[in-house]
């Protein structure tokens, strides 16, 4: 189902019955619109690692690993643009992939589920029409969006986002060692930028995605805490950040593959 927003951009809800159609459409976008911002919605946080001698990045990874391995991805949002932030002329550039999820039987933090309900997620539809993660992984791998150095992936504070996506793509629990996790990141997403990590180089910028969007004078498309809207805000904020702070001085090697709060890829 397509939802036209008041600025001409369309948010496309993807369920099991239109998965093939929309993945085929998206595969045709990436040649001209190879910048893909992603965001996820998931069932919250239900466990924490036992305190030990873990360093802060390693503790953060173990926190992510335990929760991702226990729970399921609910929604994946993808937004497409070119390098300058232009969307396709027809406005179909924001896609929300809605996965199988049963709030009564799947592990979740009820507070997070309540927030998602208030934001408009329909858990009856997730139960009845949600995408099978195994089917998604197989078709997504063949779509041209992953395993490609031509695509630029963008996220914001992306540890849980890529934790859940890697778990779906591999159909395996996340590995115990964060180095193995980052090898998977580099394999599936060779060019990845975490906008929150980039902000570390901008002394006057701090806070979350909404704070960055306000500083960049970027407006939201759609409803907060829906993955499509959040992915669009991420992409627009990233493009503005690059233009305002990194236009003439951007070192790809310094930023590619690093996720805020985790160790990142050693190059």
N, C-alpha and C positions, 0 to 999 in steps of 0.2 A: 504494500500500500504506500503510495506517494503522498507526502504531506507538504503542500506548498506553503512556504513562509512568506511574510509580508514584504521581503526584499527580493523575491523572485528565486530564491534558492530552495531546492527540494530536499527534504529528508525522506529517504526510502527505507521502510521497514522490511527486513528480509526474514522470512520464516522458512520452514522446510519446503513449503509448496512453491516458493519462487526463488529458491537458492540457486538453481542452475541458471535461470534466466538472468539474475542479477550478477552472478559471478562472470558470466559471459560478457555482459555489458561492461563490467569493471575492467575486464582484461583488455577491452578496447580503449580504455581511458589512459592507461599508464604510459603510453608512448609520448603523448602530449602533456599529460598531467602526472609526472612521476613523483611528486611530493605527496606522501601519504601520512596524515596524522592519525594516531590511534588513541583510543581510550577504552577502558573496560568498566563494567559494573559487575560487582561480585558480592558474595553474601556477608561481607564484613570480616572481622578478625575474631577468632574464637579461642586460640591458644597462643602462648608465648614460650620461647625456649627457657629452660632452666638457666639461671645466671651461672656463668663460668668464667674462664679466662679468655673467652672469645673477644676479639677486637670489635669495635663498633660496627664496621662494615660487615664482618662475618656474623655478628649477632643479628644484624638487620637481614642478612640473607637467610639465616636459619629461621627467622620469624616468617619470612615470605614463604620459604620452602614448606614449613609445617602447615601453614594455612592453605596454601595452594593445593597441597597434596590431599588435604582433608575435604576441600569444598570444590564446587563447580563454578565455571564461568557462566554468568547470566546474560551479559550483553557485550558485544564488541562494536565500537563505532569507528568508522573510517571516513576521512574527508580527503578529497583529491584536489590538487591545484598544480599550476606550473611554478617555476622558480620565483616568479614575481607575485605569486598569490592569486593569480587569475583563475576563476572557476570556469568549467565548460559553459558554452553559451546557453544550453538548455537548462542550466541550473541544477541538474541531477549530479550532485557531487558528495552528498552526505549519506552514508549507508549504515543502518543499524542491524546487526546480525543478532537475532534473538534465539537463545539456546534453550534446550530442554531443561526445565528446572521445576521441581515440585517443592513448594515451601513447607509442606507437611512432612515430607520424608527425607529431603536433602538437608544436610547440615547447614546451619546458618546462624547468624547473630540477628535476633528478631528486630533490634533497633535499626539495623541496616536495611532489612526488608521493609520495615515501616517507612523509612525515608524514601526508598525506591517507589513504594506504592504512592506516596504523596507526590512524587515526581512524575507519575503517570504510567509506570510499568504495570502491565496486566499479567498477573501470575497465573491466571486461568489459561491465558493464551500460551504462556511459556510451557505450561504443563501439556497442553493439547496440540500446539502447532510448533513447538520449539524445534530448533535444528539439532540433529544428532551430531555430537562433536566428532565422532569418527568419520562420518560422511563429510563434514565440513573440512577436516584436516586433509583428507585425500584430495578433495577438489580444490581447496585453497593452495595446496602445494603445486598443483598443475596450472594455476591461474596466471603465473608470471609475476605475482606481487612479491613473492619471497624467492630466496636463492638467486637474487639478481643484484648486480652492482649498478644497474641503471636506475634503481628505485631508491629514493631517499625517505627513510622512515623518521617520523617526528613524534615525540610524546612529551609528557610533562610529569616529572617525578615517577618514572615509569617502571619501578621495580615490580609491583604487583601486576601491572598490565602485561609485561613480558613474561612474568612468572606464569600467569594463567595461559597466555598464548603459547608459550613453549610446551606447557603440559598438554594442551590440546593438540598441538602439531605432532608431538612425539607419541602421544597416548601412553606416556610413562610418567611416574612420579618425578619431580624435580630431583636432580642429583644432590648428594650430600655436600659435595665440594663446590664452592662458588666458581672456581676456575672452570670446572666442567660445564657449569651453567653458561658462562660467558663464551665458551667455545660453541655452544649451541646458538647463542645469540648471534655470534659472528657468522655462523654457517647460514642461518635462515635470513638474517637481516644485516648484510655486510655494511650498509651505510645507515647508521642509526644516530639520531641526535636527541638527547634528553634536554629539553628547554630549561628545566630547573638547574641542570648542571651548567649550562651556558651562563645562567644568571650569576654564578659564582664569580665571573669575570667582570660583572657590572656592579660596582660597589654601592650605587644608590638604589639598586633593585633588591627586593626581598619579598617574602610571603608566598602565597599560593597562586594558582592560575588566575583567579579573579583579580587579585592584586596586580599581577603582571598585565592583564588585559586592560585594567583601568589606567595603568601607567602608560601603556602603548596606545590608549584611546581606541581600543577595539571593542566592538559591540557583539553581544552573544546572538547566535541564531538558534532558536528553539528553546528547550527547557533544560535548566541545570539538572545534573545528576541523571541525565540520559546520555548514553555513550556517544551518540551521534552529535549532539549539541556540544558536549565537552571536547570531542575531537576537533570540531570546527573552530572552537575558541582557541584550542591549542595551536592549530595551524596558523590562524590569523595572527596570534600573538608571536609565534615563532618568526613569521615573515617580517613583522614589524620590528621585532628585536634585532634580527639580522640587518635590516635596513638602517636602524637608528644607531646600532652599536658596533657592528662587525663588517660594514660594507667594504672597507678598504683594508681590513686587518683580521682575516679569519684563517686560523690554522686548523685544517681538517684533522690532522693527526692528533691534535690536542683534545678534540672533542668527540670524534667518532667512537661509538661503542661504549661510551661511559654512561652509566646510570647513576643518578644522584643518590648518595648514601651507600653505594656499593663500590667495590674495588675497581671495576672496569677492566677493559682488555689491555694487557701489556703489549706495547708495540716497540 
